[in-house]
Amino acid sequence: MATNIGRKIRELRKTKGYTLDELATLADSSKSYIWELENKAPPRPSAQKLAKIAKALGVTMDYFINDEVTAEDATDKMFYRKYRNMDPDVKEKIRKMIDLWDDE
């Protein structure tokens, strides 16, 4: 029986359109390991493995371990983390784009 973490990994992987092979490659893991996480109740994945899977799926780790965090919230948090590390010129361009969308 899959764990809650496994169910969330599978749902998000399918939403993103990734195959098991693609996610395994992106997360520096094996297809069989991802399959086991999704379909069985293996020992809990290490924080390092879960972090790589989360990054590959564009969410934060707390999405997998906290039932109150939605995929949308975790995706927004991941975006903000990336945004904080961007070049100031890129940040300004993003802000201008958002302002344009807001005017519509």
N, CA, C and O atoms as a MOPAC input file, in Angstrom:
PM7 MOZYME 1SCF
protein

 N      0.84300 1    -1.18100 1     0.00000 1
 C      0.00000 1     0.00000 1     0.00000 1
 C      0.89200 1     1.25000 1     0.00000 1
 O      1.83700 1     1.34400 1     0.78300 1
 N      0.58800 1     2.18700 1    -0.86700 1
 C      1.39200 1     3.40000 1    -0.99300 1
 C      1.23700 1     4.29900 1     0.22800 1
 O      0.18900 1     4.32600 1     0.87500 1
 N      2.27800 1     5.01500 1     0.51700 1
 C      2.21600 1     5.99400 1     1.59900 1
 C      1.60400 1     7.28200 1     1.06300 1
 O      1.43000 1     7.43600 1    -0.14600 1
 N      1.28400 1     8.19300 1     1.95200 1
 C      0.77000 1     9.49600 1     1.55500 1
 C      1.80300 1    10.22900 1     0.68900 1
 O      1.45400 1    10.90400 1    -0.28000 1
 N      3.06900 1    10.08200 1     1.05600 1
 C      4.14000 1    10.69800 1     0.25600 1
 C      4.12800 1    10.11400 1    -1.14800 1
 O      4.22900 1    10.84400 1    -2.13300 1
 N      4.00600 1     8.80000 1    -1.23300 1
 C      3.97600 1     8.13200 1    -2.53700 1
 C      2.81100 1     8.57000 1    -3.40000 1
 O      2.96400 1     8.77600 1    -4.60400 1
 N      1.64600 1     8.71300 1    -2.78500 1
 C      0.46100 1     9.15300 1    -3.51300 1
 C      0.68300 1    10.55800 1    -4.06100 1
 O      0.34300 1    10.83900 1    -5.21000 1
 N      1.25000 1    11.43500 1    -3.24700 1
 C      1.49600 1    12.80700 1    -3.68600 1
 C      2.53600 1    12.86400 1    -4.80200 1
 O      2.39800 1    13.64200 1    -5.74600 1
 N      3.56500 1    12.04600 1    -4.69300 1
 C      4.58600 1    12.00500 1    -5.75300 1
 C      3.93800 1    11.57600 1    -7.06800 1
 O      4.14100 1    12.21400 1    -8.10100 1
 N      3.15500 1    10.49000 1    -7.02600 1
 C      2.52200 1     9.97200 1    -8.24000 1
 C      1.57200 1    11.01200 1    -8.85100 1
 O      1.61400 1    11.25400 1   -10.05700 1
 N      0.71900 1    11.62600 1    -8.02400 1
 C     -0.23400 1    12.60900 1    -8.53900 1
 C      0.47300 1    13.80000 1    -9.18200 1
 O      0.09200 1    14.24500 1   -10.26400 1
 N      1.48900 1    14.30300 1    -8.52000 1
 C      2.20700 1    15.45600 1    -9.06100 1
 C      3.01300 1    15.08100 1   -10.29900 1
 O      3.09100 1    15.85800 1   -11.25100 1
 N      3.60600 1    13.90200 1   -10.28900 1
 C      4.35700 1    13.43500 1   -11.46200 1
 C      3.44100 1    13.36300 1   -12.67000 1
 O      3.80500 1    13.81500 1   -13.75600 1
 N      2.25800 1    12.79900 1   -12.48900 1
 C      1.32000 1    12.67300 1   -13.60400 1
 C      0.79400 1    14.03100 1   -14.04600 1
 O      0.62000 1    14.27400 1   -15.24100 1
 N      0.54000 1    14.91900 1   -13.08800 1
 C      0.08800 1    16.26700 1   -13.42200 1
 C      1.12300 1    16.98900 1   -14.27900 1
 O      0.77700 1    17.70600 1   -15.21800 1
 N      2.40100 1    16.79000 1   -13.94400 1
 C      3.48700 1    17.43200 1   -14.69600 1
 C      3.76000 1    16.72200 1   -16.02000 1
 O      4.48800 1    17.24600 1   -16.86300 1
 N      3.18200 1    15.53000 1   -16.21100 1
 C      3.36900 1    14.78500 1   -17.44700 1
 C      4.66600 1    14.00400 1   -17.51200 1
 O      5.12900 1    13.66100 1   -18.60000 1
 N      5.26100 1    13.71800 1   -16.35700 1
 C      6.51400 1    12.96600 1   -16.32300 1
 C      6.25900 1    11.46600 1   -16.24100 1
 O      5.33700 1    11.01600 1   -15.56000 1
 N      7.07400 1    10.71300 1   -16.93300 1
 C      7.08300 1     9.26600 1   -16.75400 1
 C      7.93000 1     8.95100 1   -15.52900 1
 O      8.61400 1     9.82400 1   -14.99400 1
 N      7.87900 1     7.69900 1   -15.09000 1
 C      8.75100 1     7.28700 1   -13.99000 1
 C     10.21500 1     7.51700 1   -14.35200 1
 O     11.00200 1     7.99400 1   -13.53400 1
 N     10.56700 1     7.17000 1   -15.58600 1
 C     11.95600 1     7.35800 1   -16.04400 1
 C     12.37400 1     8.82400 1   -16.00500 1
 O     13.47400 1     9.15200 1   -15.56100 1
 N     11.49300 1     9.69800 1   -16.47100 1
 C     11.83100 1    11.12400 1   -16.51300 1
 C     12.02300 1    11.68900 1   -15.10800 1
 O     12.98200 1    12.41600 1   -14.85100 1
 N     11.10200 1    11.34900 1   -14.19700 1
 C     11.25200 1    11.84500 1   -12.83500 1
 C     12.50200 1    11.27700 1   -12.18900 1
 O     13.22000 1    11.99200 1   -11.49000 1
 N     12.76700 1    10.00600 1   -12.41400 1
 C     13.96500 1     9.38900 1   -11.84300 1
 C     15.22100 1    10.11700 1   -12.31700 1
 O     16.12200 1    10.38300 1   -11.52100 1
 N     15.28200 1    10.43400 1   -13.58900 1
 C     16.43400 1    11.16100 1   -14.13400 1
 C     16.54200 1    12.55000 1   -13.51000 1
 O     17.62100 1    12.96300 1   -13.08500 1
 N     15.42800 1    13.26400 1   -13.45600 1
 C     15.43800 1    14.62000 1   -12.88900 1
 C     15.80300 1    14.63300 1   -11.41000 1
 O     16.41100 1    15.58400 1   -10.91800 1
 N     15.42500 1    13.56200 1   -10.70300 1
 C     15.65900 1    13.49700 1    -9.25800 1
 C     16.92200 1    12.71800 1    -8.90000 1
 O     17.18000 1    12.43500 1    -7.73000 1
 N     17.70200 1    12.37600 1    -9.92000 1
 C     18.93900 1    11.63000 1    -9.68100 1
 C     18.65700 1    10.36900 1    -8.86100 1
 O     19.29300 1    10.10500 1    -7.84100 1
 N     17.68500 1     9.60800 1    -9.34300 1
 C     17.26600 1     8.39800 1    -8.64400 1
 C     17.06800 1     7.30200 1    -9.68300 1
 O     17.42400 1     7.45900 1   -10.85000 1
 N     16.49800 1     6.19900 1    -9.24000 1
 C     16.20500 1     5.11600 1   -10.18100 1
 C     14.70000 1     5.00600 1   -10.37900 1
 O     13.91500 1     5.38700 1    -9.51000 1
 N     14.31400 1     4.48300 1   -11.52700 1
 C     12.90300 1     4.28400 1   -11.82900 1
 C     12.26600 1     3.37200 1   -10.79200 1
 O     11.14300 1     3.61500 1   -10.34900 1
 N     12.97900 1     2.32600 1   -10.40700 1
 C     12.41200 1     1.37900 1    -9.44100 1
 C     12.20300 1     2.01800 1    -8.07500 1
 O     11.23500 1     1.69800 1    -7.38600 1
 N     13.09800 1     2.91900 1    -7.67600 1
 C     12.95000 1     3.59100 1    -6.38300 1
 C     11.72800 1     4.50400 1    -6.38900 1
 O     10.95300 1     4.51300 1    -5.43200 1
 N     11.55400 1     5.27200 1    -7.46700 1
 C     10.37700 1     6.14000 1    -7.58200 1
 C      9.11300 1     5.28800 1    -7.57400 1
 O      8.13900 1     5.63500 1    -6.90600 1
 N      9.11700 1     4.18000 1    -8.30800 1
 C      7.95900 1     3.29100 1    -8.34900 1
 C      7.63800 1     2.75500 1    -6.95200 1
 O      6.47600 1     2.71100 1    -6.54800 1
 N      8.66900 1     2.35300 1    -6.22800 1
 C      8.44200 1     1.85100 1    -4.86500 1
 C      7.86600 1     2.93000 1    -3.96100 1
 O      6.96400 1     2.65400 1    -3.17000 1
 N      8.36300 1     4.13400 1    -4.06300 1
 C      7.81100 1     5.22000 1    -3.25600 1
 C      6.33000 1     5.44300 1    -3.57900 1
 O      5.51800 1     5.69200 1    -2.68800 1
 N      6.00200 1     5.35000 1    -4.85500 1
 C      4.62800 1     5.59200 1    -5.28100 1
 C      3.67400 1     4.45000 1    -4.94500 1
 O      2.49100 1     4.68500 1    -4.69700 1
 N      4.16800 1     3.23400 1    -4.93500 1
 C      3.27300 1     2.08200 1    -4.87700 1
 C      3.38300 1     1.20000 1    -3.64400 1
 O      2.49200 1     0.38800 1    -3.39400 1
 N      4.42000 1     1.33200 1    -2.88800 1
 C      4.60200 1     0.47700 1    -1.72100 1
 C      4.81000 1     1.34300 1    -0.48900 1
 O      4.78000 1     2.57100 1    -0.56400 1
 N      5.01400 1     0.70300 1     0.61400 1
 C      5.29400 1     1.42500 1     1.86000 1
 C      6.73500 1     1.12400 1     2.27500 1
 O      6.97400 1     0.49600 1     3.30700 1
 N      7.70600 1     1.58500 1     1.45200 1
 C      9.10500 1     1.34500 1     1.80900 1
 C      9.49400 1     2.22300 1     2.99000 1
 O      8.72300 1     3.08400 1     3.41300 1
 N     10.68500 1     2.00400 1     3.51700 1
 C     11.14500 1     2.91400 1     4.56800 1
 C     11.06400 1     4.34600 1     4.06000 1
 O     11.14200 1     4.59500 1     2.85700 1
 N     10.91300 1     5.25800 1     4.96200 1
 C     10.80300 1     6.66600 1     4.58200 1
 C     12.02000 1     7.09900 1     3.77300 1
 O     13.15000 1     6.73600 1     4.09800 1
 N     11.78800 1     7.87200 1     2.72500 1
 C     12.92500 1     8.34000 1     1.92800 1
 C     13.77300 1     9.31800 1     2.74100 1
 O     13.27800 1     9.99800 1     3.64000 1
 N     15.03300 1     9.36900 1     2.41000 1
 C     15.91300 1    10.31200 1     3.09800 1
 C     15.51000 1    11.73100 1     2.71700 1
 O     14.87600 1    11.95000 1     1.68400 1
 N     15.87600 1    12.67200 1     3.54200 1
 C     15.58100 1    14.07300 1     3.26200 1
 C     16.23900 1    14.49500 1     1.95100 1
 O     15.67100 1    15.27200 1     1.18300 1
 N     17.43500 1    13.97800 1     1.70300 1
 C     18.15200 1    14.33400 1     0.47600 1
 C     17.38200 1    13.83800 1    -0.75600 1
 O     17.23500 1    14.57700 1    -1.73000 1
 N     16.89400 1    12.59800 1    -0.71800 1
 C     16.14400 1    12.05200 1    -1.85400 1
 C     14.83700 1    12.81100 1    -2.04200 1
 O     14.46700 1    13.16600 1    -3.16200 1
 N     14.13900 1    13.05600 1    -0.92900 1
 C     12.86800 1    13.76700 1    -1.01000 1
 C     13.06600 1    15.18800 1    -1.52800 1
 O     12.22900 1    15.69400 1    -2.27600 1
 N     14.15700 1    15.83500 1    -1.14400 1
 C     14.45400 1    17.18100 1    -1.62700 1
 C     14.68000 1    17.17700 1    -3.13800 1
 O     14.22300 1    18.08400 1    -3.83300 1
 N     15.37200 1    16.17700 1    -3.64700 1
 C     15.61600 1    16.08800 1    -5.09000 1
 C     14.32000 1    15.84200 1    -5.85500 1
 O     14.10600 1    16.41000 1    -6.92600 1
 N     13.45900 1    14.99500 1    -5.30400 1
 C     12.17000 1    14.72800 1    -5.94600 1
 C     11.31600 1    15.99000 1    -5.92600 1
 O     10.69300 1    16.33900 1    -6.92900 1
 N     11.28800 1    16.66800 1    -4.79400 1
 C     10.51300 1    17.90900 1    -4.68300 1
 C     11.00800 1    18.94400 1    -5.68900 1
 O     10.20500 1    19.58200 1    -6.37100 1
 N     12.30800 1    19.11000 1    -5.78200 1
 C     12.87200 1    20.08400 1    -6.72200 1
 C     12.51000 1    19.71600 1    -8.15900 1
 O     12.15000 1    20.58800 1    -8.95000 1
 N     12.60300 1    18.44200 1    -8.49600 1
 C     12.27000 1    17.99400 1    -9.85000 1
 C     10.80000 1    18.24600 1   -10.17900 1
 O     10.44900 1    18.49300 1   -11.33300 1
 N      9.94100 1    18.18100 1    -9.15200 1
 C      8.51200 1    18.39700 1    -9.36200 1
 C      8.09700 1    19.84900 1    -9.12800 1
 O      6.92800 1    20.19700 1    -9.29200 1
 N      9.06200 1    20.70000 1    -8.74300 1
 C      8.79500 1    22.12200 1    -8.58800 1
 C      7.99900 1    22.49700 1    -7.35700 1
 O      7.24600 1    23.47200 1    -7.36800 1
 N      8.16600 1    21.71600 1    -6.28400 1
 C      7.49400 1    22.02200 1    -5.02000 1
 C      8.51600 1    21.98100 1    -3.88400 1
 O      9.66900 1    21.59700 1    -4.07900 1
 N      8.07400 1    22.38000 1    -2.71100 1
 C      8.92700 1    22.27600 1    -1.53500 1
 C      8.68100 1    20.93200 1    -0.86300 1
 O      7.65900 1    20.28700 1    -1.09600 1
 N      9.62000 1    20.52300 1    -0.03500 1
 C      9.48600 1    19.24100 1     0.66600 1
 C      8.27800 1    19.20600 1     1.58900 1
 O      7.69200 1    18.14500 1     1.80300 1
 N      7.90000 1    20.34900 1     2.13500 1
 C      6.78600 1    20.33600 1     3.07600 1
 C      5.48500 1    19.88000 1     2.42700 1
 O      4.57500 1    19.44600 1     3.13400 1
 N      5.36800 1    19.96300 1     1.10900 1
 C      4.19000 1    19.44200 1     0.41600 1
 C      4.02400 1    17.95200 1     0.68000 1
 O      2.90500 1    17.47000 1     0.85900 1
 N      5.12500 1    17.22800 1     0.70300 1
 C      5.06200 1    15.77700 1     0.88500 1
 C      4.83000 1    15.36200 1     2.33100 1
 O      4.26500 1    14.29900 1     2.58900 1
 N      5.25800 1    16.18400 1     3.26500 1
 C      5.17700 1    15.75000 1     4.66800 1
 C      4.09600 1    16.45600 1     5.48100 1
 O      3.82700 1    16.07100 1     6.61900 1
 N      3.47700 1    17.48200 1     4.91000 1
 C      2.45100 1    18.22300 1     5.63600 1
 C      1.15900 1    18.18200 1     4.82700 1
 O      1.09200 1    18.73800 1     3.73100 1
 N      0.14000 1    17.52900 1     5.36100 1
 C     -1.11900 1    17.38400 1     4.63600 1
 C     -1.86500 1    18.69400 1     4.44200 1
 O     -2.77900 1    18.75900 1     3.62000 1
 N     -1.50600 1    19.72000 1     5.16300 1
 C     -2.18700 1    21.00200 1     5.03200 1
 C     -1.60300 1    21.86900 1     3.92900 1
 O     -2.18500 1    22.89800 1     3.58500 1
 N     -0.47000 1    21.48000 1     3.37000 1
 C      0.17000 1    22.23800 1     2.29500 1
 C     -0.31400 1    21.68400 1     0.95800 1
 O     -0.16900 1    20.49500 1     0.67500 1
 N     -0.89100 1    22.56500 1     0.14100 1
 C     -1.35600 1    22.14300 1    -1.17400 1
 C     -0.20100 1    22.19400 1    -2.17900 1
 O      0.82300 1    22.83400 1    -1.94200 1
 N     -0.39000 1    21.51300 1    -3.28900 1
 C      0.62200 1    21.54500 1    -4.34800 1
 C      0.81300 1    22.97000 1    -4.85700 1
 O      1.93300 1    23.38300 1    -5.15800 1
 N     -0.27500 1    23.71300 1    -4.95100 1
 C     -0.17900 1    25.10500 1    -5.42100 1
 C      0.64700 1    25.95300 1    -4.45500 1
 O      1.49600 1    26.73300 1    -4.88600 1
 N      0.40100 1    25.80400 1    -3.14900 1
 C      1.18400 1    26.55200 1    -2.15500 1
 C      2.66000 1    26.18400 1    -2.23500 1
 O      3.52700 1    27.05700 1    -2.18500 1
 N      2.94400 1    24.88900 1    -2.35800 1
 C      4.33500 1    24.43800 1    -2.41400 1
 C      5.02300 1    24.91500 1    -3.68600 1
 O      6.21400 1    25.22300 1    -3.67200 1
 N      4.27500 1    24.97600 1    -4.78700 1
 C      4.82800 1    25.48100 1    -6.04400 1
 C      5.14100 1    26.97200 1    -5.92200 1
 O      6.18000 1    27.43900 1    -6.38700 1
 N      4.22700 1    27.70900 1    -5.28900 1
 C      4.46000 1    29.14500 1    -5.07600 1
 C      5.68900 1    29.37900 1    -4.20400 1
 O      6.49300 1    30.26700 1    -4.48600 1
 N      5.83300 1    28.58900 1    -3.15100 1
 C      7.00100 1    28.73900 1    -2.27300 1
 C      8.28700 1    28.44400 1    -3.02800 1
 O      9.28600 1    29.14400 1    -2.85800 1
 N      8.26400 1    27.39900 1    -3.86900 1
 C      9.44700 1    27.05800 1    -4.65600 1
 C      9.78100 1    28.18400 1    -5.63200 1
 O     10.95100 1    28.52000 1    -5.81400 1
 N      8.75900 1    28.76700 1    -6.26100 1
 C      8.98900 1    29.88900 1    -7.17000 1
 C      9.62800 1    31.05700 1    -6.41600 1
 O     10.58400 1    31.66500 1    -6.89800 1
 N      9.09800 1    31.36300 1    -5.23900 1
 C      9.63600 1    32.48600 1    -4.48900 1
 C     11.08700 1    32.23400 1    -4.08500 1
 O     11.89900 1    33.15900 1    -4.09200 1
 N     11.41200 1    31.01600 1    -3.74200 1
 C     12.81000 1    30.70500 1    -3.41200 1
 C     13.71600 1    30.95200 1    -4.61400 1
 O     14.81000 1    31.49900 1    -4.47200 1
 N     13.25800 1    30.54700 1    -5.79200 1
 C     14.03900 1    30.80000 1    -7.00200 1
 C     14.12800 1    32.30200 1    -7.27200 1
 O     15.18900 1    32.82400 1    -7.61300 1
 N     12.99700 1    32.98100 1    -7.11300 1
 C     12.93100 1    34.42000 1    -7.35900 1
 C     13.91100 1    35.18900 1    -6.47800 1
 O     14.59500 1    36.09900 1    -6.94700 1
 N     13.97500 1    34.82000 1    -5.20800 1
 C     14.86900 1    35.52600 1    -4.28400 1
 C     16.32300 1    35.47300 1    -4.73500 1
 O     17.09000 1    36.38700 1    -4.42900 1
 N     16.71700 1    34.44100 1    -5.44400 1
 C     18.10600 1    34.27400 1    -5.86800 1
 C     18.38300 1    34.81000 1    -7.27200 1
 O     19.50200 1    34.69700 1    -7.77200 1
 N     17.38100 1    35.38300 1    -7.89500 1
 C     17.56200 1    35.89000 1    -9.25600 1
 C     18.29100 1    37.22400 1    -9.26000 1
 O     18.32400 1    37.95000 1    -8.26600 1
 N     18.87100 1    37.51500 1   -10.40800 1
 C     19.52300 1    38.79300 1   -10.65500 1
 C     18.48700 1    39.91200 1   -10.52200 1
 O     17.34600 1    39.73700 1   -10.95000 1
 N     18.85600 1    41.05100 1    -9.94300 1
 C     17.89600 1    42.15600 1    -9.77700 1
 C     17.22600 1    42.59100 1   -11.08200 1
 O     16.05400 1    42.96800 1   -11.06800 1
 N     17.93400 1    42.54700 1   -12.19700 1
 C     17.33300 1    42.92100 1   -13.47600 1
 C     16.22900 1    41.95100 1   -13.88300 1
 O     15.19900 1    42.36200 1   -14.41700 1
 N     16.44500 1    40.68300 1   -13.63200 1
 C     15.43700 1    39.66500 1   -13.94500 1
 C     14.22000 1    39.85200 1   -13.04300 1
 O     13.08100 1    39.75000 1   -13.49900 1
 N     14.46200 1    40.12200 1   -11.77400 1
 C     13.34700 1    40.38000 1   -10.85200 1
 C     12.50000 1    41.55400 1   -11.33100 1
 O     11.27100 1    41.50200 1   -11.29000 1
 N     13.15900 1    42.60000 1   -11.78200 1
 C     12.43600 1    43.78100 1   -12.26800 1
 C     11.58500 1    43.42300 1   -13.47800 1
 O     10.44500 1    43.87700 1   -13.58100 1
 N     12.11100 1    42.62400 1   -14.39000 1
 C     11.34600 1    42.19600 1   -15.56400 1
 C     10.12300 1    41.38900 1   -15.14400 1
 O      9.03700 1    41.56500 1   -15.69500 1
 N     10.29900 1    40.52300 1   -14.18900 1
 C      9.17100 1    39.70400 1   -13.70000 1
 C      8.11100 1    40.59300 1   -13.06900 1
 O      6.91900 1    40.40300 1   -13.31400 1
 N      8.52300 1    41.54300 1   -12.27500 1
 C      7.56100 1    42.45900 1   -11.64900 1
 C      6.78800 1    43.24900 1   -12.71400 1
 O      5.57900 1    43.44000 1   -12.58700 1
 N      7.48100 1    43.70500 1   -13.75700 1
 C      6.81100 1    44.43400 1   -14.83300 1
 C      5.79900 1    43.54400 1   -15.55600 1
 O      4.70400 1    43.99400 1   -15.89500 1
 N      6.16300 1    42.29300 1   -15.78900 1
 C      5.23400 1    41.36300 1   -16.43000 1
 C      3.98800 1    41.17400 1   -15.58300 1
 O      2.87300 1    41.15900 1   -16.10400 1
 N      4.17100 1    41.03100 1   -14.30300 1
 C      3.03100 1    40.84800 1   -13.39700 1
 C      2.15200 1    42.08900 1   -13.39100 1
 O      0.92500 1    41.98600 1   -13.37600 1
 N      2.77500 1    43.25700 1   -13.40400 1
 C      2.00300 1    44.49700 1   -13.45900 1
 C      1.16300 1    44.56200 1   -14.73500 1
 O      0.01700 1    45.01200 1   -14.70200 1
 N      1.72600 1    44.11700 1   -15.85400 1
 C      0.97100 1    44.10100 1   -17.12300 1
 C     -0.23700 1    43.17000 1   -17.02500 1
 O     -1.32500 1    43.51600 1   -17.48600 1
 N     -0.05200 1    42.01100 1   -16.43800 1
 C     -1.15400 1    41.05000 1   -16.28700 1
 C     -2.22600 1    41.61700 1   -15.36700 1
 O     -3.41900 1    41.40400 1   -15.58500 1
 N     -1.80000 1    42.33200 1   -14.35000 1
 C     -2.72300 1    42.87200 1   -13.36000 1
 C     -3.61000 1    43.95700 1   -13.96500 1
 O     -4.72300 1    44.18000 1   -13.49100 1
 N     -3.12500 1    44.63700 1   -15.01200 1
 C     -3.89700 1    45.70500 1   -15.63800 1
 C     -5.06900 1    45.17100 1   -16.46400 1
 O     -5.99800 1    45.91700 1   -16.77300 1
 N     -5.03100 1    43.92000 1   -16.81200 1
 C     -6.08300 1    43.35300 1   -17.67600 1
 C     -7.33100 1    43.06400 1   -16.92700 1
 O     -8.30400 1    42.58600 1   -17.51000 1

